[in-house]
Amino acid sequence: MSNGPVLVFDSGIGGLTVLREARVLMPEHRFVYVADDAGFPYGGWDEGALTAHIVRLFQELIAKHQPVLCIIACNTASTLVLGELRDAFAATPFVGTVPAIKPAAEQTQTGLVSVLATPGTVRRAYTRELIQSFAAQCHVRLVGSENLAGLAESYIRGQPVEPAAIEAEIAPCFVTQNGQQTDIVVLACTHYPFLVNRFRALAPWPVDWLDPAEAIARRAQSLLPDRGSAGEGDDLAVFTSQTPDFAVRRLIRGFGLDFRLPAH
């Protein structure tokens, strides 16, 4: 539908970093933010089960909200199921989130790049294909963090997060080789930009932390009609668990989203 909303999907609340940029670039459009918090975290899922789960969920979401475009603001989901979603819902454009390896390779001065991601994103053949295609001349270290997305969720909720816990997760990103040091770290999970100030404070030396949110929003904008009407209504937030805690509801309302429980 030409007057449908833009649907932004993530496993949790990390995709709010993408929503923030999308709203700046597309203020004329209405947004529905969907957090699959019932399925969070995606890293522990079997790939086949996760693919079926996300496709099934989008059958419901597209039928209910009739979005003009969907943004998959999750690296793990995008690298796994984006092709299946495009095949299953050919009438709806999809914009994915993949590790910003190409711009990192273009911007690095030392040739040492790290990709800070979830274990699922690190495992994907798609990620390694990006490295082969765009960063073969670089030394790219893939760092699959088991805990960082959860730490980011806790931090966003205002819960205490020990600096040592964050430091342990980002430490493998920093490489010294032949007198050179890592100078770019790709943030390959949309949760991670919420912690970027902590990362800067805990890093052993300064690096560029590459956040793809603006690039994702620009790609989405390019696929939408110029100054199209988004219809009437507020921007919405939907949680698949139906039970987000008070801190998350407060955060969502701080983003100007109308919180709704999904219908049974």
C-alpha positions in Angstrom: 0.0 0.0 0.0 1.3 3.4 -1.0 0.0 4.9 2.3 1.3 2.1 4.5 3.9 2.6 7.3 7.6 1.7 7.2 8.1 -1.4 9.3 11.3 -1.6 11.3 12.1 -5.1 12.7 14.7 -6.3 15.2 15.1 -9.1 17.7 15.0 -6.5 20.5 15.3 -2.8 21.0 18.7 -2.4 19.2 16.9 -1.5 16.0 15.8 1.8 17.5 19.2 3.1 16.4 18.1 2.5 12.8 14.6 3.9 13.5 16.1 7.1 14.8 18.0 7.7 11.5 15.0 6.7 9.4 12.7 9.1 11.0 15.2 12.0 10.5 15.4 11.2 6.7 11.7 10.3 6.2 9.7 12.5 8.6 6.7 12.3 6.2 6.3 8.6 6.8 4.6 6.6 9.6 6.6 3.9 11.3 5.8 0.6 13.1 8.7 -0.7 15.2 8.5 -4.5 15.9 10.7 -6.1 18.5 10.7 -9.9 18.5 11.7 -9.9 22.1 9.9 -13.3 22.5 12.6 -14.8 20.3 15.6 -12.7 21.7 18.5 -13.5 21.4 18.7 -15.0 18.0 22.2 -16.3 18.4 21.1 -19.5 20.1 18.5 -20.5 17.5 18.9 -23.3 15.0 19.2 -21.6 11.5 16.3 -23.5 10.0 14.0 -22.9 13.0 14.9 -19.2 13.1 14.2 -18.8 9.3 10.8 -20.4 9.7 10.0 -18.3 12.7 10.8 -15.0 11.1 9.0 -15.8 7.8 5.9 -16.9 9.8 6.0 -13.8 11.9 6.2 -11.6 8.8 3.1 -13.2 7.4 1.3 -11.8 10.3 3.0 -8.5 10.4 2.5 -7.7 6.7 -1.2 -8.8 6.8 -1.9 -6.6 9.8 0.2 -3.5 9.0 0.4 -3.6 5.2 3.8 -1.8 5.2 5.1 0.1 2.2 8.6 -1.1 3.1 10.3 -3.3 5.7 13.7 -2.6 7.3 15.3 -5.6 8.9 17.4 -3.8 11.5 19.2 -6.9 12.6 22.4 -8.3 11.1 21.7 -11.9 12.3 18.2 -12.0 10.7 19.3 -10.1 7.5 22.3 -12.4 6.8 20.1 -15.5 7.3 16.6 -14.8 6.0 16.5 -11.7 3.9 16.4 -13.7 0.6 13.5 -15.9 1.9 11.6 -12.8 3.0 12.0 -11.2 -0.4 10.9 -14.4 -2.1 7.9 -14.9 0.1 6.7 -11.3 0.0 7.7 -10.1 -3.4 5.3 -7.1 -3.4 7.0 -5.6 -0.4 10.5 -4.0 -0.6 12.9 -5.2 2.1 16.1 -3.4 3.3 18.5 -5.5 5.2 21.3 -4.8 7.7 24.7 -6.4 6.8 28.1 -5.7 8.3 29.6 -2.5 6.9 32.7 -4.3 5.6 32.9 -2.4 2.3 33.1 1.1 3.8 35.4 -0.1 6.5 37.8 -1.5 3.8 37.6 1.9 2.0 38.3 3.9 5.1 41.0 2.0 6.9 44.5 3.5 7.0 46.2 0.5 8.6 44.4 -2.4 6.8 43.4 -3.9 10.2 39.6 -4.0 10.5 37.5 -5.8 13.1 33.9 -6.8 12.8 32.1 -6.9 16.2 29.0 -9.0 15.7 26.9 -11.7 17.2 28.1 -15.3 16.8 25.3 -15.9 14.3 26.5 -13.1 12.0 30.1 -14.3 12.3 29.1 -17.8 11.2 27.2 -16.7 8.1 28.8 -17.5 4.8 27.3 -14.1 3.7 29.7 -12.3 6.0 32.7 -14.1 4.7 31.6 -13.4 1.1 31.5 -9.7 1.9 35.1 -9.9 3.1 36.2 -11.7 0.0 34.4 -9.3 -2.2 35.3 -6.0 -0.6 38.1 -6.4 1.9 40.4 -9.1 0.5 43.3 -6.7 0.8 42.6 -6.1 4.6 43.2 -8.2 7.7 39.6 -8.6 8.9 39.1 -10.1 12.4 35.6 -11.4 13.1 34.6 -11.1 16.7 31.5 -12.9 17.7 30.3 -11.7 21.1 28.1 -14.0 23.1 27.1 -11.4 25.6 27.2 -7.9 24.2 23.7 -7.7 22.8 22.3 -8.7 26.2 24.6 -6.2 27.9 23.3 -3.5 25.5 19.7 -4.4 26.3 20.5 -4.1 30.0 22.2 -0.8 29.5 19.3 0.6 27.5 17.0 -0.4 30.3 19.1 1.6 32.8 20.4 -1.5 34.6 24.0 -1.5 35.8 26.5 -3.0 33.5 30.1 -3.6 34.7 32.7 -1.9 32.6 34.9 -5.0 32.8 32.1 -7.1 31.2 32.0 -4.7 28.2 35.8 -4.5 28.0 36.1 -8.3 27.8 33.7 -8.4 24.9 35.5 -5.8 22.8 39.1 -6.7 23.7 39.5 -9.2 20.8 38.8 -6.4 18.3 42.1 -4.7 19.0 45.0 -6.2 16.9 48.6 -5.1 16.6 50.4 -6.5 13.5 53.6 -5.5 11.8 53.7 -2.2 13.7 50.1 -1.4 12.7 47.0 -1.3 14.9 43.3 -1.8 14.2 41.8 1.5 13.2 38.2 0.6 12.4 35.7 -1.6 14.2 32.5 -2.4 12.4 29.4 -2.5 14.7 27.6 -5.4 13.1 24.7 -5.5 15.5 22.2 -2.7 15.8 22.3 -3.0 19.6 25.9 -2.0 19.8 25.7 1.7 19.0 23.9 2.3 22.3 27.2 1.3 24.0 29.6 3.2 21.7 30.5 5.8 24.3 31.4 3.0 26.7 33.4 1.4 23.9 35.4 4.6 23.3 36.2 4.9 27.0 37.3 1.3 27.4 39.2 1.0 24.1 43.0 0.5 24.4 43.5 3.1 21.6 41.2 5.3 19.5 39.4 3.6 16.6 36.5 4.6 14.3 33.4 2.7 15.4 31.4 2.2 12.2 27.6 2.4 12.7 25.6 1.5 9.6 22.3 3.0 10.7 22.4 6.1 8.5 23.3 4.1 5.4 20.4 1.7 6.1 18.0 4.6 6.4 19.3 6.2 3.2 18.8 3.0 1.3 15.3 2.7 2.6 14.6 6.3 1.6 15.8 5.6 -1.9 13.2 2.9 -2.3 10.2 5.0 -1.2 8.1 7.3 -3.4 9.2 11.0 -3.0 7.2 12.7 -0.3 4.6 9.9 -0.3 1.7 10.0 2.1 1.9 7.6 5.0 -1.7 7.8 6.1 -3.0 8.8 9.5 -2.0 7.6 12.9 0.9 7.5 15.4 4.1 5.6 15.1 3.7 2.3 16.8 5.8 -0.2 18.8 4.9 -3.9 18.9 6.5 -6.5 21.1 6.1 -10.2 20.3 6.4 -11.2 24.0 3.4 -8.9 24.8 5.2 -8.3 28.2 8.0 -5.6 27.8 9.1 -4.3 31.1 8.5 -0.8 32.5 12.0 0.4 31.5 11.5 -0.6 27.9 8.0 0.9 27.7 9.4 4.1 29.0 12.2 4.0 26.4 9.7 3.4 23.6 7.5 6.3 24.7 10.7 8.4 24.8 11.1 7.6 21.2 7.6 8.9 20.6 6.1 5.5 19.8 2.6 4.5 20.8 2.9 1.1 22.6 0.4 -1.5 21.6 0.1 -5.1 22.6 -0.4 -7.4 19.6 -3.9 -8.9 19.3 -4.3 -12.6 20.1 
